[in-house]
Amino acid sequence: MDELHVWIVWSEITATDATNDTGDKGTYFQVSMGYEFKHTIKPSAIITAADRPDLSGANSSPAPPASGLNHKGDPLTGGVNKKWDSSRKIRKKTLNPNAVALPGNASFHGNFHDFPSMSDGDGRPGGAGAVSFSDWLVAGNDDAGVGDEDNDPYTAPHSRILWGIDTPTRFIEHTAGANGNTVEWRLHFLEFTRLEINGKWYLISNYFPWRVHYKLKKEGGKWKNNGSNKATDNAGF
């Protein structure tokens, strides 16, 4: 006879307001809103117990899809540095009826209407291509770096949680466009938690929806806020 310990691990995601940095910056108008996220690992004993699975340290396999890129073109494999990982999916739409000249490239102003799917593993038509169901579940097509997250639940200040923050930023030069022109960005996200066990990645949370809708209008020779908003849902795309 033997006695085995079976662990069932989960993560509960909560969000609090991040700093809002929206306003006139002299030669341009900037809009930046978002949230700070906590991924609370349950049960906490899987992090603190003396007899627990060793899920600490660096990941041994890349984040799927292995050939996936974010909308900017950066490899999604750069989005993990630990076995635990907080990640994010994205879809986006830009409404620019007056064809205002916008800074940057399609990663900021393009239209990517779909989250990743099994036929389009990184949400870019013609990108990563078809992926397995298990890889689709954990594909984070807005996660190509770890500079905005802490994936070490074993060490303070984020013991027993994973931490992340996102405040998407857009701006327009005051010299662009004409009075009465409008521009709107609709950025929708799904926050989630993934875990690598024996070289394979698993989804260990629900998808947490959130969005920012950035709306700007030019008046009196300058771009101004025109009702930009955020919410913890994916409504109004």
C-alpha positions as CSV (number, residue, x, y, z in Angstrom):
1,M,0.0,0.0,0.0
2,D,1.0,3.6,-0.5
3,E,-0.4,7.0,0.0
4,L,-0.3,9.6,-2.8
5,H,-1.0,13.3,-2.6
6,V,-3.0,14.6,-5.6
7,W,-2.8,18.4,-6.2
8,I,-5.6,20.3,-8.0
9,V,-4.2,23.8,-8.7
10,W,-6.1,26.9,-9.9
11,S,-5.6,30.6,-10.1
12,E,-8.2,33.4,-9.4
13,I,-7.6,36.7,-11.2
14,T,-8.6,40.0,-9.8
15,A,-8.0,43.5,-11.2
16,T,-7.4,47.0,-9.6
17,D,-7.1,50.3,-11.4
18,A,-3.7,51.2,-12.7
19,T,-2.4,54.8,-12.9
20,N,-4.2,56.8,-15.6
21,D,-1.7,58.8,-17.7
22,T,-4.1,60.5,-20.1
23,G,-3.7,64.2,-21.2
24,D,-2.0,66.8,-23.2
25,K,1.8,66.3,-23.5
26,G,2.7,69.5,-25.3
27,T,3.1,68.5,-28.9
28,Y,0.8,65.5,-28.7
29,F,-2.2,64.1,-26.8
30,Q,-1.7,60.7,-25.0
31,V,-4.3,58.3,-23.7
32,S,-3.2,55.5,-21.3
33,M,-5.4,53.4,-19.0
34,G,-5.4,49.9,-17.7
35,Y,-5.3,47.6,-14.7
36,E,-3.0,45.9,-12.3
37,F,-3.7,42.1,-12.0
38,K,-3.2,39.6,-9.2
39,H,-3.3,35.8,-10.0
40,T,-3.9,34.2,-6.7
41,I,-2.7,30.6,-6.7
42,K,-5.0,28.1,-5.0
43,P,-4.4,26.1,-2.8
44,S,-1.6,28.3,-1.4
45,A,-0.1,25.2,0.1
46,I,1.2,24.2,-3.3
47,I,3.6,27.2,-2.8
48,T,4.2,27.0,0.9
49,A,3.9,23.3,2.0
50,A,7.1,21.4,2.9
51,D,5.9,18.4,0.8
52,R,4.8,19.9,-2.5
53,P,5.6,19.6,-6.3
54,D,8.7,21.4,-7.4
55,L,7.2,24.0,-9.8
56,S,9.8,26.6,-9.1
57,G,12.4,28.0,-11.5
58,A,12.7,28.6,-15.2
59,N,10.4,26.9,-17.8
60,S,11.9,24.1,-19.8
61,S,9.6,24.5,-22.9
62,P,8.7,27.6,-24.9
63,A,5.3,29.2,-24.7
64,P,3.0,27.9,-27.4
65,P,2.6,28.4,-30.3
66,A,6.3,27.9,-30.7
67,S,6.4,29.9,-33.9
68,G,3.9,32.5,-32.8
69,L,4.5,36.3,-32.9
70,N,2.7,39.2,-31.3
71,H,1.1,41.8,-33.5
72,K,4.4,43.8,-33.5
73,G,6.2,40.7,-34.7
74,D,8.1,39.8,-31.5
75,P,8.3,36.0,-30.6
76,L,5.8,34.8,-28.1
77,T,8.5,32.5,-26.7
78,G,9.8,35.6,-24.9
79,G,6.6,35.8,-22.9
80,V,7.6,33.3,-20.2
81,N,10.6,33.0,-17.8
82,K,9.1,30.7,-15.1
83,K,7.0,27.6,-15.0
84,W,4.2,29.8,-13.6
85,D,3.1,32.5,-16.0
86,S,0.5,35.3,-16.2
87,S,-0.5,35.9,-19.8
88,R,-2.8,37.7,-22.1
89,K,-4.8,37.4,-25.4
90,I,-5.7,40.4,-27.5
91,R,-7.9,41.5,-30.4
92,K,-8.0,45.1,-31.7
93,K,-9.8,47.5,-33.9
94,T,-8.9,51.0,-35.1
95,L,-11.6,53.5,-36.3
96,N,-10.0,56.3,-38.3
97,P,-12.7,57.6,-40.6
98,N,-10.7,60.7,-41.6
99,A,-7.5,58.8,-42.4
100,V,-5.5,60.8,-39.8
101,A,-1.8,60.2,-40.0
102,L,-1.0,58.1,-36.9
103,P,2.5,57.3,-35.5
104,G,3.8,53.8,-35.4
105,N,2.8,50.7,-37.5
106,A,0.0,48.2,-37.7
107,S,0.8,46.8,-34.3
108,F,-0.6,50.1,-32.9
109,H,-3.2,51.1,-35.5
110,G,-4.1,47.9,-37.4
111,N,-7.2,45.7,-37.2
112,F,-6.9,42.2,-35.7
113,H,-10.5,41.3,-35.0
114,D,-10.0,37.8,-33.5
115,F,-8.4,36.3,-30.5
116,P,-6.2,33.3,-31.2
117,S,-8.0,30.3,-32.6
118,M,-7.1,26.7,-33.4
119,S,-6.8,27.7,-37.1
120,D,-4.9,30.9,-36.3
121,G,-2.8,30.3,-33.3
122,D,-1.5,33.8,-32.7
123,G,-4.4,35.9,-34.0
124,R,-2.5,37.1,-37.1
125,P,-3.9,35.9,-40.4
126,G,-1.2,33.7,-42.0
127,G,0.8,33.8,-38.8
128,A,1.4,30.7,-36.7
129,G,-1.3,28.7,-38.5
130,A,-3.2,25.8,-37.1
131,V,-2.5,24.8,-33.5
132,S,-3.7,22.0,-31.2
133,F,-6.6,22.5,-28.8
134,S,-4.2,22.4,-25.8
135,D,-1.9,25.0,-27.3
136,W,-4.8,27.3,-28.3
137,L,-6.0,27.3,-24.7
138,V,-2.7,28.8,-23.5
139,A,-1.7,30.9,-26.5
140,G,-1.0,34.5,-25.2
141,N,-0.7,36.6,-28.4
142,D,-0.2,39.8,-26.4
143,D,2.6,38.3,-24.3
144,A,6.1,38.6,-25.8
145,G,8.0,39.9,-22.7
146,V,8.0,39.7,-19.0
147,G,8.9,43.2,-18.1
148,D,5.4,44.0,-16.9
149,E,4.9,40.9,-14.7
150,D,6.3,38.9,-11.8
151,N,5.9,35.2,-12.3
152,D,7.7,34.1,-9.1
153,P,5.1,33.1,-6.5
154,Y,7.7,31.9,-4.0
155,T,9.4,35.2,-3.2
156,A,8.2,38.5,-1.7
157,P,6.6,40.9,-2.5
158,H,4.3,38.7,-4.5
159,S,4.3,35.5,-2.5
160,R,1.6,33.0,-3.5
161,I,0.5,35.2,-6.4
162,L,1.5,36.2,-9.9
163,W,1.4,39.9,-10.6
164,G,1.1,41.9,-13.9
165,I,0.1,45.3,-15.1
166,D,-1.0,46.6,-18.5
167,T,-1.7,50.2,-19.5
168,P,-1.8,50.3,-23.3
169,T,-0.7,53.7,-24.6
170,R,-1.7,55.6,-27.8
171,F,-1.1,59.2,-28.9
172,I,-1.6,61.6,-31.8
173,E,0.6,64.6,-32.7
174,H,-1.4,67.9,-32.5
175,T,-0.2,68.7,-36.1
176,A,-2.0,65.6,-37.5
177,G,-5.5,65.8,-38.8
178,A,-8.1,68.7,-38.9
179,N,-10.6,70.1,-36.4
180,G,-13.6,67.7,-36.1
181,N,-11.6,64.6,-37.0
182,T,-11.9,61.6,-34.7
183,V,-9.9,58.4,-34.0
184,E,-10.9,55.5,-31.8
185,W,-8.9,52.4,-30.7
186,R,-10.8,49.4,-29.3
187,L,-8.4,47.0,-27.5
188,H,-9.9,43.9,-25.9
189,F,-8.0,41.4,-23.7
190,L,-8.3,38.1,-22.0
191,E,-6.0,37.7,-18.9
192,F,-5.2,34.2,-17.9
193,T,-2.8,32.0,-15.9
194,R,-0.8,29.1,-17.4
195,L,1.5,26.6,-15.7
196,E,4.2,24.3,-17.2
197,I,4.2,20.7,-15.8
198,N,6.8,18.3,-17.1
199,G,7.4,20.4,-20.2
200,K,3.7,20.9,-21.1
201,W,1.7,24.1,-20.6
202,Y,-1.8,24.0,-19.0
203,L,-4.5,26.6,-18.5
204,I,-5.2,27.0,-14.7
205,S,-7.7,29.9,-14.6
206,N,-10.7,31.3,-16.2
207,Y,-10.2,33.9,-18.9
208,F,-10.5,37.4,-17.3
209,P,-12.0,39.9,-19.9
210,W,-11.1,43.6,-19.9
211,R,-10.9,46.4,-22.5
212,V,-9.9,49.9,-23.2
213,H,-11.7,52.1,-25.7
214,Y,-9.6,55.2,-26.5
215,K,-11.6,58.0,-28.2
216,L,-9.9,61.2,-29.4
217,K,-11.2,64.3,-31.3
218,K,-9.4,67.3,-32.6
219,E,-10.9,70.7,-31.5
220,G,-9.3,74.1,-31.6
221,G,-6.1,72.8,-33.2
222,K,-5.5,70.1,-30.6
223,W,-6.5,66.5,-29.9
224,K,-8.6,66.0,-26.8
225,N,-10.2,63.1,-24.9
226,N,-13.6,62.3,-26.4
227,G,-15.0,59.8,-23.8
228,S,-12.2,57.2,-23.5
229,N,-13.2,54.4,-21.1
230,K,-12.2,51.0,-19.7
231,A,-14.1,48.1,-18.2
232,T,-13.6,44.5,-17.1
233,D,-15.6,43.1,-20.0
234,N,-15.3,42.6,-23.7
235,A,-18.4,44.6,-24.7
236,G,-18.7,47.0,-27.6
237,F,-16.1,45.7,-30.0
